[in-house]
Amino acid sequence: MFFTVDQAYRINRNRLRLLEPVAELAWSVTGLSGDNDALLEVYCECSAQYCSGKLVVRRSDYERLKPERRQLLVAAGHELDSPVHITLRTDTYEIVEPWRPY
């Protein structure tokens, strides 16, 4: 899986959001039981060049991403350049990783 420059920028910008304290995030909303249930507004990480989709995701879901497995968070229905395995699916977003035959 190769990233476009635009896609890599969106991914990097999203990952940097996790370094910010929840109280300082402009788009965070505290959830039911503390910081891990906060909501974040992040950019879709699909491979469409210049995708401007924004998603509201649970911080705890976003923290589940495993960059070493090249997982991405994409809007439901947005396509990627290569086949993927969906590891989490909600009504509005999915966490996906490159499909690898076993």
C-alpha positions in Angstrom: 0.0 0.0 0.0 1.4 3.3 -1.1 0.2 6.7 0.1 -0.4 9.8 -2.0 1.2 13.0 -0.6 -2.3 14.3 0.3 -3.2 11.1 2.0 0.0 11.0 4.0 -0.6 14.6 5.1 -4.1 13.7 6.4 -2.8 10.6 8.2 0.0 12.5 9.9 -2.3 15.4 10.9 -4.7 12.9 12.5 -2.0 11.0 14.4 -0.7 14.3 15.8 -4.2 15.0 17.3 -3.6 12.1 19.7 -0.6 13.9 21.2 -2.9 16.8 22.3 -4.5 16.7 25.7 -8.3 16.0 25.3 -9.2 19.3 27.1 -7.3 21.3 24.4 -8.8 19.6 21.3 -11.1 22.1 19.5 -13.4 19.4 18.3 -13.4 17.0 21.3 -16.5 16.4 23.2 -16.3 14.5 26.5 -18.2 11.3 26.4 -19.8 9.0 29.0 -16.9 8.0 31.1 -13.9 10.2 30.7 -11.1 10.9 28.2 -11.2 7.6 26.3 -14.7 8.3 25.3 -14.0 11.8 23.9 -15.0 12.4 20.3 -12.4 13.7 17.8 -13.0 15.2 14.4 -10.4 13.8 12.0 -9.8 13.6 8.3 -10.7 10.6 6.2 -7.5 8.6 5.4 -8.8 7.1 2.2 -6.6 7.1 -1.0 -8.8 9.6 -2.9 -6.7 12.5 -3.8 -7.9 15.7 -2.1 -10.6 13.9 0.0 -12.0 16.5 2.3 -14.1 14.1 4.4 -14.1 14.7 8.1 -15.2 12.1 10.6 -16.3 12.3 14.2 -14.8 9.2 15.9 -14.4 8.0 19.4 -10.9 8.7 20.7 -10.7 5.1 22.0 -11.5 3.8 18.5 -8.9 6.0 16.9 -6.3 4.9 19.5 -6.9 1.3 18.3 -5.1 2.0 15.0 -1.9 0.1 14.7 0.4 2.1 12.4 2.9 -0.8 12.2 0.1 -2.8 10.5 -0.6 0.2 8.2 -4.2 0.5 9.5 -6.2 3.5 8.3 -9.5 5.2 9.4 -11.8 5.8 6.4 -15.3 7.1 5.9 -17.8 4.3 5.3 -17.9 3.7 1.5 -14.6 5.4 0.7 -12.3 3.3 -1.4 -8.6 2.5 -1.1 -6.2 1.6 -3.9 -5.7 -2.0 -2.7 -7.8 -4.7 -1.1 -8.3 -4.3 2.6 -9.4 -6.2 5.7 -11.9 -4.3 7.9 -11.0 -4.6 11.5 -13.8 -2.2 12.9 -17.0 -1.1 11.2 -19.4 1.6 12.4 -22.2 3.4 10.6 -19.9 6.2 9.6 -16.3 4.9 9.6 -14.1 1.9 9.3 -10.7 0.9 10.5 -9.0 -1.1 7.7 -5.6 -2.6 7.0 -4.1 -4.0 3.8 -5.4 -7.5 3.0 -2.7 -10.2 3.1 -3.5 -13.7 2.0 -2.5 -16.3 4.6 
